[in-house]
Amino acid sequence: MIKSDKTAAVADLKEILIFREDIGRHNAVDKVIGSALSKGILLEDKILFSTGRISSEIIFKTQKCKIPAIASRSAPTNQAVKLAKDLNITLVGFARGNRMNIYSNEERIR
């Protein structure tokens, strides 16, 4: 059961590989990335999920780990949208149920 709305996950096309929660969205993202790296999971073909607002700092973390896509149930900042476009990262916000807003690189979404 999720006790916090500050959660993050790394997944492939079939399943969630790593899930973490923390007191802050940045901490949760750092935990899933750190766990993936410590387990030797390559991130170049994965997606990062977050329940928190996507900031430019989180986009930089995504880019540094070569994660091609990030999705959140919350809104991204304007700077995150601009940066995701510049860095060729697919950015999805307001992902809820069968709906979502795709802010950049929509060709990766099927």
Secondary structure as UniProt FT lines:
FT   STRAND          7..11
FT   STRAND          16..21
FT   HELIX           25..38
FT   TURN            39..40
FT   TURN            44..45
FT   STRAND          47..50
FT   HELIX           56..64
FT   TURN            65..66
FT   STRAND          69..72
FT   HELIX           78..86
FT   TURN            87..88
FT   STRAND          90..96
FT   TURN            97..98
FT   STRAND          99..104
FT   HELIX           106..108
//
